[in-house]
Amino acid sequence: MTGLPYPPAPGPDAPYDEFAYFTENAREAGLPWRGQPTVARHFVEVAPGQSVSALRWGTSPVELVLLHGGGQNAHTWDTVALALDRPLVALDLPGHGHSDWPGQANGLSPDGMADNVAAALVALGTGPRPVVGMSLGGATAIALAARHPHLVARLMLVDITPGVDREKTSDIAAFLSGPETFATFDEILERTIQFNPTRSVASLRRGVLHNAVEREDGTWTWRHQIGRPTAQTGLHVERVEFASQWDDLGEIAVPVMLVRGSRSPVVDDADVAEFTRRRPDDRVVVVEDAGHSIQGDQPLELARLVNTFLDA
């Protein structure tokens, strides 16, 4: 593939700039460099004193909405967004990234998140758009389609069904329930590498830079607190009940595609069978050599599937 020369990525000692790493994403994925994309961060007040933050890619009318998984943030989609080269919005779910913690008791449940996401999308003026949701973002997207159907034109679920439970997500929960603080950046990066052995160190370093923050005393902590109760919420997100979403999923009136990672334990054959029983006209696609975070393991294949879904 041809394109502009790749500009240098920031060095390890450079000040953090969330928009400075796109060239590194493109180089690692083998994408042609078309020049720095137009990406802006927006903050939308969804309740008094509470905002949801979003990354707006491009300046044309939004064609797509992306919702990340638990413990992640909008930057998990960077390589996919570069490959798509479409105007889109990637949100930080409540309690993640730059979004505020929700004030209500059910704020970290799919229903509570869906209501806040809906308020943000209305404020951003997206209108009915295709929504891609991964993991907790997929559960949120199901709730969004059920509670606010006027905002969802079609739905792609990335390695998630209402059949998710603690056993299937035990490795994810173990990672998210780790230490609250780390003495150095290298320490928080090393823990991330241990739980993601198939990913490159460069990609994991980017992920940590986007998902962690240095405190005044020099220690590091995650931007999210998923997996631990907090003073703000007192809620463990893994205690949320998802099975009731099967009925919601079956009643969604727009096309739904389920994308499953071949190496992921989160969606199993029984989940696929139940999905197919409830939605016999919709597709299930398996992405080879991908775990739960398909957008990280196989971003170009996921982008291809998104393009096919949007253009169908």
Legacy VTK file of the C-alpha trace (Angstrom):
# vtk DataFile Version 3.0
C-alpha trace
ASCII
DATASET POLYDATA
POINTS 312 float
0.000 0.000 0.000
1.228 3.483 -0.748
0.773 6.720 1.119
2.662 9.546 2.765
5.843 8.781 4.747
5.194 7.782 8.345
6.139 10.658 10.670
8.060 9.685 13.808
6.042 8.584 16.842
6.618 10.282 20.207
9.555 8.983 22.228
9.100 7.365 25.663
9.926 10.623 27.459
7.717 12.887 25.340
4.748 14.558 27.053
1.539 12.601 26.543
-0.583 13.800 23.617
-3.556 11.543 22.935
-3.551 12.425 19.220
0.170 11.862 18.643
0.124 8.064 18.298
-1.964 7.529 15.171
1.146 7.173 13.035
2.275 4.329 15.303
-1.115 2.631 14.958
-0.952 2.910 11.173
2.615 1.660 10.895
1.994 -1.391 13.080
-1.127 -2.343 11.105
0.522 -1.715 7.731
-1.954 1.008 6.832
-0.966 3.739 4.369
-0.405 7.063 6.106
-2.828 9.625 4.675
-1.762 12.387 7.020
-2.887 13.272 10.515
-6.627 12.521 10.817
-9.016 15.164 12.096
-10.002 13.980 15.565
-11.425 16.152 18.340
-12.472 15.401 21.900
-15.944 16.497 22.947
-17.571 16.658 26.371
-21.362 16.435 26.612
-23.261 17.124 29.822
-25.753 14.260 30.263
-26.836 15.144 33.812
-26.052 18.007 36.205
-22.334 17.811 36.901
-21.856 14.692 34.772
-20.414 14.553 31.267
-19.745 11.874 28.684
-16.665 12.337 26.531
-16.293 11.281 22.914
-13.755 11.312 20.102
-15.212 12.714 16.883
-13.349 11.480 13.812
-13.762 13.719 10.759
-15.978 16.716 10.154
-18.665 15.220 7.881
-21.925 13.814 9.272
-21.259 10.846 11.539
-21.713 7.452 9.867
-20.972 5.168 12.803
-20.914 4.979 16.627
-18.322 2.866 18.481
-18.685 1.679 22.104
-15.681 0.073 23.830
-15.522 -2.695 26.425
-15.263 -2.573 30.192
-11.995 -1.126 31.454
-11.171 0.312 28.011
-11.762 3.716 26.401
-12.476 5.304 23.019
-8.851 4.951 21.872
-9.226 1.156 21.702
-10.783 1.810 18.256
-7.939 3.977 16.851
-6.551 1.447 14.375
-10.045 0.399 13.287
-11.009 4.049 12.792
-7.889 4.696 10.710
-8.675 1.681 8.542
-12.331 2.687 8.112
-11.488 6.290 7.171
-15.120 7.264 7.855
-16.566 10.063 9.982
-17.524 8.457 13.275
-17.906 8.919 17.015
-16.128 6.736 19.576
-17.450 7.326 23.083
-15.876 6.856 26.490
-18.503 4.929 28.415
-19.522 6.430 31.779
-16.841 5.743 34.363
-14.206 5.218 31.658
-11.623 7.365 29.902
-12.511 11.033 30.202
-16.190 10.461 31.018
-17.404 11.164 34.532
-18.555 8.500 36.932
-22.347 8.165 36.756
-24.267 9.563 39.683
-27.079 6.995 39.763
-26.779 3.600 41.440
-27.290 1.688 38.163
-24.989 3.989 36.203
-22.510 1.239 35.316
-25.216 -1.220 34.233
-25.988 -1.562 30.509
-29.321 0.239 30.986
-27.773 3.119 32.905
-24.915 3.470 30.425
-27.329 3.299 27.487
-29.347 6.214 28.837
-26.215 8.352 29.190
-24.923 7.283 25.781
-28.294 8.202 24.268
-28.162 11.665 25.835
-24.650 12.162 24.457
-25.618 11.018 20.945
-28.620 13.340 20.886
-26.421 16.251 21.975
-23.855 15.361 19.310
-26.627 15.268 16.709
-25.784 11.839 15.327
-29.358 10.712 14.600
-30.022 7.009 13.896
-26.673 5.405 13.093
-25.103 1.941 13.013
-23.643 1.099 16.416
-20.701 -1.230 17.035
-20.362 -2.373 20.639
-17.611 -4.554 22.077
-18.035 -6.508 25.342
-19.640 -4.165 27.919
-20.102 -1.686 25.063
-22.041 -4.378 23.210
-24.301 -4.983 26.204
-24.770 -1.222 26.377
-25.588 -1.180 22.653
-28.280 -3.856 23.139
-29.824 -1.714 25.875
-29.501 1.361 23.658
-31.363 -0.346 20.813
-34.066 -1.544 23.211
-34.530 1.703 25.162
-33.701 4.262 22.457
-34.393 2.508 19.131
-34.549 5.808 17.236
-30.759 6.111 17.648
-29.716 2.678 16.308
-29.922 1.952 12.560
-28.192 -1.437 12.843
-26.086 -3.192 15.453
-22.789 -5.090 15.474
-21.879 -7.009 18.635
-18.153 -7.668 19.019
-17.521 -10.819 21.075
-20.462 -10.400 23.417
-23.904 -11.905 23.936
-26.246 -11.881 26.932
-24.774 -15.300 27.741
-21.691 -13.674 29.277
-20.964 -14.665 32.881
-18.186 -14.548 35.471
-16.666 -17.880 34.435
-16.262 -16.805 30.814
-14.717 -13.479 31.802
-12.584 -14.696 34.725
-9.278 -13.705 33.071
-10.626 -10.241 32.266
-11.924 -9.833 35.807
-8.556 -10.919 37.226
-6.805 -8.214 35.240
-9.318 -5.495 36.107
-9.340 -6.351 39.827
-5.586 -5.888 40.189
-3.785 -3.202 42.204
-5.373 0.237 42.275
-2.005 2.010 42.049
1.396 1.216 40.548
4.722 2.673 41.617
5.887 3.390 38.059
4.641 3.376 34.489
6.828 0.340 33.770
5.023 -1.554 36.534
1.544 -0.908 35.151
2.795 -1.740 31.641
4.367 -4.991 32.821
1.082 -6.148 34.347
-0.688 -5.338 31.081
1.881 -7.345 29.098
1.419 -10.356 31.410
-2.307 -10.475 30.665
-1.925 -9.805 26.916
0.930 -12.070 25.739
-0.106 -12.056 22.062
-0.042 -8.275 21.651
3.004 -6.153 20.809
4.628 -4.141 23.587
4.225 -0.984 21.486
0.457 -1.437 21.186
0.108 -2.188 24.900
2.217 0.845 25.805
-0.118 3.036 23.742
-3.094 1.452 25.431
-1.736 2.143 28.905
-0.883 5.741 28.021
-4.480 6.263 26.908
-5.986 4.356 29.843
-3.877 5.365 32.845
-2.864 8.599 34.515
0.112 9.666 36.606
-0.818 11.021 40.022
0.824 13.913 41.841
2.993 11.571 43.915
4.397 9.918 40.770
2.372 6.702 41.049
0.073 5.506 38.280
-3.554 4.411 38.317
-6.184 3.435 35.760
-8.609 6.062 34.520
-11.399 3.548 35.233
-12.146 1.657 38.434
-14.052 -1.237 36.869
-13.832 -4.412 38.946
-13.678 -2.572 42.288
-16.379 -0.763 44.247
-15.782 2.966 44.484
-16.904 5.768 46.734
-18.763 7.215 43.743
-20.757 4.112 42.798
-20.249 1.254 45.252
-20.876 -1.063 42.275
-18.951 -4.019 40.878
-19.740 -4.037 37.171
-19.217 -7.798 36.938
-22.211 -8.269 39.263
-24.541 -6.809 36.672
-27.050 -9.328 35.269
-26.865 -9.713 31.479
-29.054 -12.772 30.799
-32.224 -10.678 30.792
-30.904 -8.987 27.643
-31.696 -12.067 25.541
-35.315 -10.908 25.267
-34.220 -7.383 24.336
-31.835 -8.752 21.710
-34.559 -10.908 20.173
-36.895 -7.948 19.822
-34.482 -5.480 18.200
-36.044 -4.469 14.881
-32.837 -3.615 12.982
-30.191 -5.984 11.537
-27.715 -7.386 14.068
-24.349 -9.025 13.362
-22.422 -11.034 15.949
-18.627 -11.092 15.508
-16.814 -13.702 17.575
-13.090 -14.115 18.261
-11.906 -17.671 17.548
-9.680 -17.698 20.662
-12.108 -15.963 23.000
-13.948 -17.824 25.785
-16.532 -15.049 26.180
-18.853 -16.225 23.375
-19.267 -20.005 23.168
-21.190 -22.337 20.867
-24.234 -22.298 23.137
-24.351 -18.499 22.918
-24.166 -18.645 19.136
-26.958 -21.220 19.058
-29.161 -19.007 21.224
-28.344 -15.943 19.133
-29.262 -17.841 15.967
-32.481 -19.173 17.508
-33.615 -15.675 18.426
-32.298 -13.973 15.283
-32.308 -16.592 12.508
-31.909 -14.031 9.720
-28.771 -12.365 11.162
-25.140 -13.276 10.609
-22.513 -14.698 12.935
-18.897 -14.263 11.839
-15.800 -15.809 13.446
-12.543 -13.843 13.263
-9.574 -16.199 13.262
-6.556 -15.580 15.505
-8.515 -13.132 17.642
-9.303 -13.182 21.324
-11.918 -11.125 23.112
-10.553 -7.738 21.981
-10.885 -8.293 18.253
-10.248 -4.595 17.605
-6.779 -5.069 19.110
-5.927 -8.515 17.727
-7.341 -8.205 14.193
-8.267 -4.526 13.641
-8.115 -4.621 9.834
-10.393 -7.647 9.594
-12.839 -6.035 11.998
-12.765 -2.836 9.918
-13.473 -4.901 6.800
-16.470 -6.502 8.503
-17.748 -3.116 9.666
-17.483 -1.726 6.133
-19.338 -4.751 4.746
-22.045 -4.370 7.394
-22.454 -0.659 6.744
-22.599 -1.063 2.980
-24.994 -4.029 2.983
LINES 1 313
312 0 1 2 3 4 5 6 7 8 9 10 11 12 13 14 15 16 17 18 19 20 21 22 23 24 25 26 27 28 29 30 31 32 33 34 35 36 37 38 39 40 41 42 43 44 45 46 47 48 49 50 51 52 53 54 55 56 57 58 59 60 61 62 63 64 65 66 67 68 69 70 71 72 73 74 75 76 77 78 79 80 81 82 83 84 85 86 87 88 89 90 91 92 93 94 95 96 97 98 99 100 101 102 103 104 105 106 107 108 109 110 111 112 113 114 115 116 117 118 119 120 121 122 123 124 125 126 127 128 129 130 131 132 133 134 135 136 137 138 139 140 141 142 143 144 145 146 147 148 149 150 151 152 153 154 155 156 157 158 159 160 161 162 163 164 165 166 167 168 169 170 171 172 173 174 175 176 177 178 179 180 181 182 183 184 185 186 187 188 189 190 191 192 193 194 195 196 197 198 199 200 201 202 203 204 205 206 207 208 209 210 211 212 213 214 215 216 217 218 219 220 221 222 223 224 225 226 227 228 229 230 231 232 233 234 235 236 237 238 239 240 241 242 243 244 245 246 247 248 249 250 251 252 253 254 255 256 257 258 259 260 261 262 263 264 265 266 267 268 269 270 271 272 273 274 275 276 277 278 279 280 281 282 283 284 285 286 287 288 289 290 291 292 293 294 295 296 297 298 299 300 301 302 303 304 305 306 307 308 309 310 311
